[in-house]
Amino acid sequence: MKQLVIPPGILLSGESLVLQGDEYHYLVRVRRCRVGDKISILSGDRSGTAVVENLTPDKITLKVSGLLESEEDSRPLYLFPALLKGSKMDDVLRQGVEAGAAGIFPFGGEFSVGQISREDVKKKELRWQSLVQEAVQQSGAPRVPGTGFLSSVKDLLAFWGERGLLLFFHQIPLAKDSLHGYLSSGYGPVGLIIGPEGGLSPKELQVLAEAGAKPVYLGNRVLRAETASVFALASVRILLEEQSFWKIP
């Protein structure tokens, strides 16, 4: 369900909210909202509804109601895709939001074709934040996922710390364990690492294994790197959503 994303901390139930600029354009030009229309809204970790009270050539006024804290995801999924070239990275962020990622943090893989200079990191991160917000508005995700750039696998591991289960998806079977088995062995957040078109380097594989990350085989089909991200997220999401049907030995 489409929704409007508002920066956190500025909304209270019963308040009137005046919007201009990008929010006005989205509601009036894109959504074609008129006085009396109801809109779903998201502000930080709270969601609710609003009614269009007034409309002028450059402003729209909303009456906010029913603003409640969104339900926490018991096993949030964090996607770590290797940096890809051009619009492929944009596609991964948009589709990652749609597939249910709680955070999407691209990293600089040793085999990544695309690279970011230090001077361009902030510019890229701002673009990614904008893409993520647009995807949240389009898909109705319950929260705006975090995003940012991690320069290497080592930085990725430092960022992840002891947060939870960390998986890296690979085109070659590196272990006999199953994705189902990994997910049934614990609780809490799950991190999903996807390499670039050339895959993860031998050094990166070694670093991940030594850090306790678990290998997952992507299967015998050749997937584009951007496809692999959505494939991995969807696989984990479906398994977790069907957890109540699992047969425990």
Legacy VTK file of the C-alpha trace (Angstrom):
# vtk DataFile Version 3.0
C-alpha trace
ASCII
DATASET POLYDATA
POINTS 249 float
0.000 0.000 0.000
1.368 3.398 -0.988
2.203 5.795 1.829
3.803 9.157 2.546
7.088 9.146 4.468
7.558 12.057 6.880
10.795 12.720 8.848
10.470 11.387 12.424
9.763 13.667 15.365
7.433 16.197 13.728
4.073 14.418 13.812
1.496 14.031 16.575
-2.001 12.593 16.287
-4.578 15.350 15.892
-2.110 17.842 14.410
-2.412 19.605 11.084
0.663 19.352 8.887
1.471 21.738 6.023
3.650 20.295 3.258
5.409 21.918 0.309
8.164 20.993 -2.155
8.812 17.308 -2.796
6.029 16.086 -0.491
3.533 18.427 -2.207
4.670 17.199 -5.627
4.353 13.546 -4.573
0.850 13.941 -3.128
-0.651 16.357 -5.655
1.184 15.646 -8.922
1.980 11.936 -8.496
-0.805 10.680 -6.212
-3.322 13.313 -7.455
-4.734 13.780 -3.947
-7.728 16.068 -3.375
-9.457 17.534 -0.296
-11.033 14.733 1.741
-8.702 11.983 0.509
-7.193 9.636 3.097
-3.444 8.927 3.036
-1.328 6.353 4.850
1.685 7.972 6.526
4.932 6.731 8.062
7.095 8.766 10.424
10.109 6.982 11.890
8.740 3.923 13.679
5.141 5.199 13.756
2.439 4.833 11.129
-1.108 6.110 10.762
-3.472 7.978 8.491
-4.118 11.553 7.438
-6.907 13.381 5.619
-6.306 16.196 3.125
-7.772 19.313 4.792
-6.764 22.035 2.368
-5.040 22.400 -0.986
-3.479 25.478 -2.644
-1.255 25.823 -5.739
1.874 25.217 -3.613
0.767 23.786 -0.254
-1.212 20.818 1.042
-2.546 20.564 4.611
-3.102 17.182 6.253
-4.991 16.302 9.450
-3.088 13.465 11.149
-4.831 10.695 13.110
-4.269 7.152 14.374
-0.497 7.483 14.666
0.795 4.326 16.359
4.173 2.651 16.776
4.852 0.072 14.068
5.235 -3.541 15.157
8.845 -4.688 15.542
10.157 -7.386 13.194
11.410 -10.233 15.389
14.037 -11.244 12.803
14.965 -8.187 10.714
16.943 -8.854 7.537
19.950 -6.730 6.592
21.235 -6.850 3.034
24.929 -6.305 2.251
25.279 -6.236 -1.551
28.682 -5.698 -3.133
28.911 -2.404 -4.973
27.588 -2.644 -8.547
27.971 -0.333 -11.494
25.457 2.326 -12.541
21.735 1.732 -12.209
22.179 -1.866 -11.010
22.887 -0.605 -7.509
19.751 1.536 -7.641
17.707 -1.538 -8.594
19.113 -3.516 -5.653
18.087 -0.794 -3.188
14.563 -0.429 -4.591
13.938 -4.156 -4.801
15.611 -4.796 -1.456
13.076 -2.507 0.234
10.220 -4.264 -1.564
11.575 -7.668 -0.468
11.600 -6.634 3.181
15.148 -5.535 4.063
15.433 -3.599 7.337
18.733 -2.120 6.175
20.715 -2.115 2.919
24.441 -1.394 3.128
26.461 -1.744 -0.099
30.133 -2.624 0.384
33.251 -2.390 -1.748
34.069 -5.919 -2.871
37.530 -6.801 -4.174
35.969 -7.888 -7.487
33.493 -4.987 -7.697
33.653 -3.250 -11.067
32.026 -0.101 -9.719
34.009 1.907 -7.186
33.326 5.046 -5.143
35.926 7.682 -4.384
36.053 9.099 -0.864
34.793 12.408 -2.207
31.685 10.778 -3.715
30.630 8.596 -0.767
28.363 11.214 0.845
26.745 12.013 -2.514
26.050 8.322 -3.145
24.653 7.791 0.344
22.252 10.714 -0.066
21.035 9.245 -3.356
20.574 5.824 -1.767
18.588 7.349 1.109
16.325 9.057 -1.416
15.818 5.818 -3.375
15.038 3.888 -0.196
12.442 6.457 0.892
10.787 6.388 -2.545
10.628 2.596 -2.386
9.080 2.717 1.108
6.399 5.115 -0.131
5.655 2.836 -3.080
5.728 -0.513 -1.259
4.202 0.379 2.112
7.178 -0.957 4.115
6.678 -0.472 7.894
9.984 1.408 8.366
12.535 3.292 6.305
15.566 0.971 6.077
18.959 2.338 7.037
21.599 2.582 4.334
25.227 3.611 3.926
28.481 2.559 2.318
30.952 0.078 3.828
34.351 0.162 2.171
35.251 -3.541 2.516
34.262 -6.921 3.954
36.298 -6.100 7.068
34.334 -2.886 7.563
31.139 -4.886 7.034
32.127 -7.315 9.794
33.002 -4.463 12.155
29.622 -2.850 11.449
27.748 -6.123 12.023
29.602 -7.087 15.201
27.729 -9.714 17.245
24.317 -8.640 15.994
23.129 -12.068 14.864
23.356 -14.685 12.111
25.505 -13.611 9.145
25.188 -15.463 5.822
27.166 -15.097 2.607
25.606 -16.409 -0.591
27.937 -18.144 -3.024
27.770 -19.747 -6.471
29.728 -22.810 -5.320
28.652 -25.107 -2.445
31.121 -24.508 0.388
29.345 -26.467 3.134
26.729 -29.185 3.546
24.579 -27.112 5.901
21.239 -25.775 4.660
19.666 -22.330 4.801
16.783 -23.847 6.757
19.238 -25.284 9.267
21.015 -21.965 9.777
17.740 -20.097 10.319
16.392 -22.675 12.768
19.489 -22.505 14.976
18.901 -19.085 16.504
16.943 -15.850 16.771
17.475 -12.164 16.125
18.713 -10.243 13.057
20.004 -11.963 9.924
22.631 -10.422 7.631
22.841 -11.441 3.962
26.053 -10.807 2.003
25.966 -10.898 -1.823
29.137 -10.635 -3.882
29.574 -8.706 -7.160
29.376 -10.197 -10.682
32.775 -11.832 -10.174
31.788 -13.214 -6.783
33.584 -12.862 -3.473
37.379 -13.158 -3.610
39.220 -16.079 -1.922
40.548 -13.632 0.667
37.052 -12.304 1.407
35.717 -15.851 1.737
38.459 -16.665 4.227
37.826 -13.519 6.284
34.088 -14.236 6.413
34.572 -17.880 7.387
37.025 -16.942 10.150
34.490 -14.431 11.487
31.811 -17.141 11.750
29.704 -16.152 8.745
27.873 -19.106 7.170
28.006 -20.001 3.432
24.768 -20.513 1.498
24.727 -22.110 -1.958
22.769 -20.091 -4.527
22.062 -23.128 -6.703
23.205 -24.189 -10.154
21.648 -21.288 -12.071
23.815 -18.324 -13.034
22.302 -15.213 -11.428
23.146 -11.599 -12.022
24.431 -9.929 -8.863
21.339 -7.704 -8.620
19.086 -10.751 -9.068
20.992 -12.681 -6.408
20.210 -10.007 -3.802
16.457 -10.286 -4.321
16.710 -14.088 -4.611
18.500 -14.320 -1.257
16.156 -11.925 0.540
13.052 -13.674 -0.784
14.390 -17.115 0.160
15.090 -16.111 3.749
11.886 -14.080 4.096
9.635 -16.940 2.979
11.354 -19.455 5.245
10.984 -17.163 8.256
7.342 -16.365 7.485
6.613 -20.111 7.367
8.486 -20.782 10.601
5.297 -21.774 12.426
4.917 -24.664 9.967
8.421 -26.031 10.506
8.624 -29.539 11.866
10.970 -29.597 14.847
12.598 -33.034 15.371
LINES 1 250
249 0 1 2 3 4 5 6 7 8 9 10 11 12 13 14 15 16 17 18 19 20 21 22 23 24 25 26 27 28 29 30 31 32 33 34 35 36 37 38 39 40 41 42 43 44 45 46 47 48 49 50 51 52 53 54 55 56 57 58 59 60 61 62 63 64 65 66 67 68 69 70 71 72 73 74 75 76 77 78 79 80 81 82 83 84 85 86 87 88 89 90 91 92 93 94 95 96 97 98 99 100 101 102 103 104 105 106 107 108 109 110 111 112 113 114 115 116 117 118 119 120 121 122 123 124 125 126 127 128 129 130 131 132 133 134 135 136 137 138 139 140 141 142 143 144 145 146 147 148 149 150 151 152 153 154 155 156 157 158 159 160 161 162 163 164 165 166 167 168 169 170 171 172 173 174 175 176 177 178 179 180 181 182 183 184 185 186 187 188 189 190 191 192 193 194 195 196 197 198 199 200 201 202 203 204 205 206 207 208 209 210 211 212 213 214 215 216 217 218 219 220 221 222 223 224 225 226 227 228 229 230 231 232 233 234 235 236 237 238 239 240 241 242 243 244 245 246 247 248
